[in-house]
Amino acid sequence: METAVTMKKSRSAATKAKEGTSPSRLIDGRIKELGGWRGKTLAQVRAVIKDACPDVVEEWKWRGVPVWEHDGIICTGETYKAVVKLTFAKGAALKDPSSLFNSSLEGNVRRAIDIHEGETIDDKALKALIRAAAALNTSAAGTKSKKR
């Protein structure tokens, strides 16, 4: 017979999201649930994102994907067995002088950074990319509001 504690532990992140748990707490939970190098990597990129854009808004979308927004989506933080993937919604429009983008390079809109176990993250370059993505969103939002 399951106890209330056991049943509570078995609720999925999607269920928790429906129940009103904040996106930030859901991301905390995902990091803890992943553990290991993937949890550590997701926590590290999250810290860099928050440092680069202190007013970033954390969201939880598409049945469990951490999303960081500032006047639109900056990037998502997907986790797979062999990679932590940061997908930038408007990555193709961003300059990437440090060549961080290494995935989804064929598209006209998105670009991604695949981080594998053991790889290091260039925090300075990632911060610059985050700031550029936020600035692009802000300029795009400003353009839209001026046309109204």
C-alpha positions in Angstrom: 0.0 0.0 0.0 1.4 3.4 -1.0 1.7 6.1 1.5 0.9 9.8 0.9 4.6 10.5 0.9 5.3 7.8 -1.7 2.5 9.1 -3.9 3.8 12.6 -3.6 7.2 11.6 -4.7 5.8 9.8 -7.8 4.1 12.9 -9.3 5.7 13.9 -12.5 7.1 17.4 -13.3 4.2 17.9 -15.7 1.7 17.2 -12.9 3.6 19.6 -10.6 3.5 22.3 -13.3 -0.3 21.9 -13.7 -0.6 22.2 -9.9 1.0 25.6 -10.0 4.6 24.9 -8.9 6.8 27.8 -10.0 9.0 27.3 -13.0 12.1 28.1 -11.0 11.2 25.4 -8.5 10.5 22.9 -11.3 14.0 23.7 -12.8 15.5 23.2 -9.3 13.8 19.8 -9.3 15.0 18.9 -12.7 18.6 19.7 -11.7 18.3 17.6 -8.6 16.5 14.7 -10.5 19.2 14.6 -13.2 22.1 14.7 -10.8 25.5 13.8 -12.2 27.2 15.7 -14.9 23.9 16.7 -16.6 22.5 18.2 -13.5 25.7 20.0 -12.7 25.9 21.3 -16.3 22.3 22.5 -16.3 22.9 24.3 -13.0 26.0 25.9 -14.3 24.4 27.2 -17.5 21.4 28.4 -15.5 23.7 30.4 -13.2 25.5 31.9 -16.2 22.2 32.9 -17.8 20.9 34.5 -14.6 24.2 36.3 -14.2 24.2 37.6 -17.8 20.6 38.7 -17.7 19.5 39.3 -14.0 15.9 40.0 -15.0 15.5 36.8 -17.0 12.2 35.0 -16.6 12.3 31.3 -16.0 9.5 29.2 -17.6 8.7 25.5 -17.8 7.2 24.6 -21.2 6.5 21.7 -23.4 6.1 19.1 -20.7 9.3 19.8 -18.9 11.7 22.0 -20.7 13.4 24.8 -18.8 13.1 28.1 -20.8 14.7 31.4 -20.2 13.0 34.5 -21.5 13.6 38.3 -21.8 11.0 39.9 -24.1 10.8 36.5 -25.8 12.6 33.3 -25.6 16.4 33.5 -25.1 17.1 29.8 -25.0 15.8 26.4 -23.8 17.7 23.9 -21.7 17.0 20.4 -22.9 18.6 17.4 -21.4 19.3 14.1 -23.1 21.2 11.0 -22.2 24.4 12.2 -23.8 24.0 16.0 -24.0 22.7 19.1 -22.4 21.4 21.3 -25.2 20.9 25.0 -25.1 18.8 26.0 -28.0 18.6 29.7 -28.8 15.3 30.7 -30.4 16.9 33.3 -32.7 20.4 32.0 -32.7 20.9 32.3 -36.5 20.6 36.1 -36.0 23.3 36.2 -33.4 27.0 36.8 -33.9 29.0 33.9 -32.4 32.6 35.0 -32.4 33.6 32.2 -30.0 31.9 29.6 -32.1 29.8 28.2 -29.2 27.0 27.0 -31.6 27.8 23.5 -32.6 24.3 22.1 -33.4 21.2 23.0 -35.4 23.5 25.0 -37.7 21.5 24.2 -40.9 18.3 26.1 -39.8 17.4 29.7 -40.6 16.3 30.6 -37.1 17.5 28.5 -34.2 21.1 27.5 -33.2 22.1 25.2 -30.3 25.0 24.4 -28.1 25.4 20.8 -27.3 27.4 20.2 -24.1 28.7 16.7 -23.6 30.1 15.1 -20.4 33.5 16.4 -19.6 33.3 19.5 -21.8 33.9 22.8 -20.2 31.7 25.8 -20.8 33.2 29.2 -21.7 31.2 31.2 -19.2 32.4 34.6 -20.6 31.4 33.7 -24.2 28.1 32.2 -23.1 27.3 35.4 -21.1 28.0 37.5 -24.2 25.7 35.2 -26.3 22.9 35.4 -23.7 23.2 39.2 -23.5 23.1 39.4 -27.3 20.0 37.2 -27.4 18.3 39.3 -24.8 19.2 42.5 -26.6 17.9 41.1 -29.9 14.6 40.2 -28.2 14.3 43.7 -26.7 15.1 45.4 -30.1 12.6 43.1 -31.8 9.9 43.9 -29.2 10.6 47.6 -29.5 10.3 47.5 -33.2 6.9 45.7 -32.9 5.6 48.2 -30.4 6.6 51.2 -32.6 4.6 49.8 -35.5 1.4 49.8 -33.6 
